[in-house]
């Protein structure tokens, strides 16, 4: 027994906009009896304003499929084609007050029928056809890789089971499950790189002054002072003011004519390398 | 909600009032353990013995010691299959059918991953087996034939007498899952060489959580639940006394009701089925009518989907079930109807009505009155009907 919301029950019991518009301006047909659900959406569209003035549906399927179809027609009436094109399956599910996870594919079917209808209005066939690079992943329910990737992206899906709930892919013989997992991996790997790349830049800016100072100290101790000491010299950190680092030479460095070069070529260069390219080192006498 | 018209008796049945009354003392004052030395517990042994006798009588078995109590039909099936395999560890081939209950089918799929070779016999459009296919599937490595007696979805009855003879001739153990048939049709196990048979209490008006296994004397058997000495060392675990008593009473009732089941209930089923076929277009009865349980009718309504039909029936207080994808718990519709090669247009809209001796003629008349409008309503919504009719 499914835990349907009152809205789903109501629209199943008294569906709105059942039927077919005669001589429609757009038709969208998705699904089949074998798949277990099918929807035929017909629209009347005002050519001047591009407003959807009438929407009707005929659905073969369970209560949530009928309710999703009815919800869709209610939602798009009065919208322009452009506005309707932005409707997602989640919008349909939200309109219904939610759908059981296993029934989310019903909302996806609604969205798809609408897309096919809009494409049909613009001259494409009333039945969805495969485009160039699409490839069937789930043979039982004829689900393409593009549909799966899109569902993953738009609904933030993380597991094969979730993909099945939203697209039906993998819900038949189950042979395509490894392939769905591969699509999930590929998608999320890409997203992760994007996130990392996105995060890396601001991360440097997030370094606090305290962290910055201790990084400078650490770099001086590890990379700079040992080199100077080897030549009998030394350097001391005096102060840090944003990008400016003030140091004082000690030992043989004091009064050394090459001190200016050392300052830039060693001290500043090392701090730039390890901490921040914008650091400028100045000598305090 | 108005009173329910319950036509889903292959899913589960009402606990008979007599059964409930008989169980009560064992859930209250008579709580002793039948294995105890003291009288308070030990005396309960005789109640268990009486139940064992009642199960034995309903099955027409030779001896009550051939009955083992279990927790459910699934445990009985698992015990029968695993127990037999353990008894013949050197053999690795099992024969079953494509239309078994998941209690057998899922286990069979699992066994395939454990080094066993499985043959799944086909069925024809009426859901019947070809026994020649069974005969030719048998080889020297075959350890077990497990074939159900009556199908839970269609009610189709397999000829277990002939299958048992075939198994006997080749000296192979034969198990039958008779969960749906026990209590609905007569049994004479003393005349049929079935080795192991599973049954479940809640399909014959006993409570859920009790089942039984018949193991013919002389059949090689190893326990599945390994534990105490209960059930003559064949099934560990303290006896579920109240439910065992309940099952015993349910078996006595079933024996008495067999005639009613096969006359009055059969007539009601036929009345419902004939009226549907007559009043509603584009329907088909799934399953061979000449070899079927008296209480079951599986009907496909073309161009509409089962869950929708069930929910519309539910609004009217009618309880039934469906083999459609949406109700099967998976996205694929019934494996039974698919194995029969029923067209998808009918499978998705298949409804199973299963009656019991508690159904009244008024209830059936009510369903006959309401159903055509429900089907029409859904067909009006369906995109497929226009094109066809």
Interface residues (C-beta under 8 A of the other chain):
Chain A: X12 X13 X15 X18 X20 X29 X33 X34 X36 X37 X38 X39 X40 X58 X59 X60 X61 X62 X63 X65 X66 X140 X141 X164 X168 X171 X172 X173
Chain B: X303 X304 X305 X307 X308 X311 X315 X324 X325 X326 X327 X330 X331 X332 X333 X344 X345 X348 X380 X381 X382 X383 X384 X386
